[in-house]
Amino acid sequence: MQTEIHRDIIEKCKRGNARAQYKLYNLYAQAMYNICMRMMNSREEAEDMLQEAFSDAFRRLESFRYESTFGAWLKRIVVNNCINEINRRKADLEFFEDMHVFEGEKESKDDFYTQKLGVANIRKAMENLPKGAKLIFSLYLLEGYDHVEIAQILNISESNSKSQYMRARLKVKEVLSKMQLEEV
């Protein structure tokens, strides 16, 4: 069982205390908004998703059992709501079954950071990705989900998640390289 630092606030929220709900919202809103922005890529849509996620969380708060942190539980709601909204729009996801397309490319989060590229540049480069690739890239690299979790969330195969991530990664690297050349 995890130790929850906001347990007293959460328990008050479960009893319907509006002040506690407001306090809990203020504690987590900015972090969850950032996730919504990365996934929805629009301020208005991110704000809508944030409000929907908190409404869902407060409605389902009785099911929170402290088996994880509240932040992790809430993040899952936020991510799922964003994915559901994207799916409602029938985002065109391109998936590849053939992993050999990416042979020679080793998957490593570290080499992204060793290039000393800023998060702002990576986000700018992500704007060039198709919606499906951007979603998987964001879930894996920025939100920390692994390919098994992404596959379950998006109802795709793990190999599809990996290949889509690799494709997105190659495209982001290409865009970042061009950006670096333009700076010189």
PyMOL commands that set and color helices and strands:
alter all, ss='L'
color gray80, all
select helices_A, chain A and resi 7-14+18-40+43-59+61-63+70-88+99-102+109-114+119-126+131-142+147-154+158-183
alter helices_A, ss='H'
color red, helices_A
deselect
rebuild
show_as cartoon
